[in-house]
Amino acid sequence: MSLVRYKPMSTETTKIYELAYHLSPDLEEADIKTRAQELSDLVAQAGGSVVTSIMPRRTHLSYQIKNKQYANFGILDFAAQPETLEKINAQMKLQGNVLRFMLLKKPESKELRILGQHRARPRIKTHETAAPETAKKPLKEKTEAEKQQLEQEVEKVIEGL
């Protein structure tokens, strides 16, 4: 997975958007990189500034798109003004090797996670585990009367043999 980071625009009216896309599986590796770069250039020409770009990788589709079982899935995060989305959307519809795409506005308050990176979650102790009994209860000392009674019973058993 290849990740490219760019410097975002610093205008107050810009927002962060995500462009997720599926490229045709028939493309060669060099063509895939070229198409991904063209999509980055398309966003820049429309007035956006690319923040993060993840190079497409081959994935199995849950359902067929244009009779294809596989596609190359990539993500492009960019900063832009809301008016530029119409331009980007219109240009994406004209792209021949793009099977499907989706433009999303990313939430501002949440941390931005990247495909393949997992958030570290703190471990929460939900219940106490019972400690196994390793030591048995100490044996109770027998009294003298009990010892004598035990010896008498053992002698009876031995005499009976």
C-alpha positions in Angstrom: 0.0 0.0 0.0 1.4 3.3 -1.0 0.5 6.5 0.9 1.3 10.0 -0.3 0.7 13.0 1.8 0.3 16.6 0.6 0.0 20.0 2.3 -3.7 21.0 2.6 -5.1 24.4 1.6 -5.4 26.8 4.5 -8.6 28.6 3.6 -11.4 28.7 6.2 -14.2 27.7 3.7 -12.4 24.6 2.5 -13.5 21.2 3.8 -11.9 17.8 3.7 -13.5 15.4 1.2 -12.8 11.8 0.3 -12.9 10.3 -3.2 -13.1 6.5 -3.2 -13.0 4.8 -6.5 -12.8 1.5 -8.3 -10.6 1.2 -11.4 -11.0 -1.5 -14.0 -9.1 -4.8 -13.2 -8.0 -5.0 -16.8 -5.4 -2.2 -16.3 -1.7 -3.0 -16.0 0.3 -2.0 -12.8 1.9 1.0 -14.6 -1.5 2.1 -16.0 -3.1 1.9 -12.5 -0.5 4.3 -11.1 -0.9 6.6 -14.1 -4.7 6.7 -13.6 -4.4 7.4 -9.9 -2.1 10.3 -10.7 -4.5 11.6 -13.3 -7.3 11.5 -10.7 -5.1 13.6 -8.3 -4.4 16.0 -11.2 -8.2 16.2 -11.9 -8.9 17.3 -8.3 -6.1 19.9 -8.5 -7.4 21.3 -11.8 -10.9 21.6 -10.3 -9.5 23.7 -7.5 -8.9 21.1 -4.8 -5.7 20.3 -2.9 -4.8 16.7 -2.3 -4.2 15.9 1.3 -3.7 12.1 1.2 -3.6 9.6 -1.6 -3.6 5.8 -1.3 -2.6 4.0 -4.4 -5.2 1.5 -5.7 -4.9 -2.1 -4.8 -6.7 -5.1 -6.2 -9.8 -6.3 -4.3 -12.5 -8.8 -4.7 -15.9 -7.2 -5.1 -18.9 -8.3 -3.1 -21.1 -8.0 -6.2 -20.3 -7.5 -9.8 -19.8 -4.0 -11.2 -20.0 -3.9 -15.0 -19.5 -7.7 -15.1 -16.3 -7.5 -13.2 -15.5 -9.6 -10.1 -12.4 -7.7 -9.1 -11.4 -4.0 -9.1 -8.5 -1.8 -8.0 -9.7 0.3 -5.1 -8.1 3.6 -4.2 -8.8 6.6 -1.9 -8.0 10.2 -2.4 -8.5 12.8 0.4 -8.5 16.4 -0.6 -9.4 19.8 0.7 -11.7 21.9 -1.5 -14.5 24.4 -1.4 -18.0 23.0 -1.7 -18.5 24.5 -5.2 -15.6 22.5 -6.7 -17.4 19.2 -6.0 -19.7 19.6 -8.9 -16.7 20.0 -11.2 -15.0 17.0 -9.8 -18.2 14.9 -10.0 -18.7 15.9 -13.6 -15.1 15.0 -14.6 -15.3 11.7 -12.7 -18.3 10.6 -14.7 -16.3 11.1 -17.9 -13.4 8.8 -16.8 -13.5 5.6 -18.8 -11.6 3.2 -16.6 -13.4 4.2 -13.4 -16.0 1.5 -12.6 -17.6 3.4 -9.7 -16.7 6.3 -7.4 -18.1 8.1 -4.4 -17.4 11.6 -3.0 -17.9 12.0 0.8 -17.4 14.9 3.2 -15.1 13.8 6.0 -16.1 14.7 9.6 -14.0 17.6 11.0 -13.9 16.6 14.6 -12.9 13.0 14.3 -9.4 11.8 13.6 -8.6 10.8 10.1 -7.8 7.1 9.7 -6.3 5.7 6.6 -7.3 2.4 5.0 -5.3 -0.4 6.6 -4.4 1.5 9.8 -6.2 0.3 12.9 -7.0 2.5 15.9 -5.4 1.4 19.1 -8.3 0.7 21.5 -7.7 0.7 25.3 -8.4 -2.7 26.9 -11.4 -2.6 29.2 -11.6 -5.1 31.9 -15.2 -6.4 31.8 -15.1 -9.0 34.5 -12.8 -10.5 37.1 -11.4 -14.0 36.4 -11.4 -16.5 39.2 -7.9 -17.5 40.3 -7.5 -21.3 40.1 -7.1 -23.1 43.3 -3.5 -24.1 43.3 -3.1 -24.9 46.9 -5.4 -27.4 48.6 -6.7 -26.7 52.1 -4.2 -27.7 54.8 -4.9 -31.0 56.4 -6.4 -30.9 59.9 -4.2 -32.5 62.5 -5.8 -35.6 64.0 -6.2 -35.9 67.7 -4.6 -38.8 69.6 -8.0 -40.5 70.1 -8.6 -40.4 66.3 -5.2 -41.8 65.6 -5.7 -44.7 68.0 -9.1 -45.4 66.5 -7.6 -45.4 63.0 -4.9 -47.8 64.1 -7.4 -50.2 65.6 -9.5 -50.3 62.4 -6.3 -50.9 60.3 -5.4 -53.8 62.6 -8.9 -55.4 62.3 -8.6 -55.2 58.5 -5.2 -56.8 58.6 -6.3 -59.6 60.9 -9.3 -60.3 58.6 -7.0 -61.1 55.8 
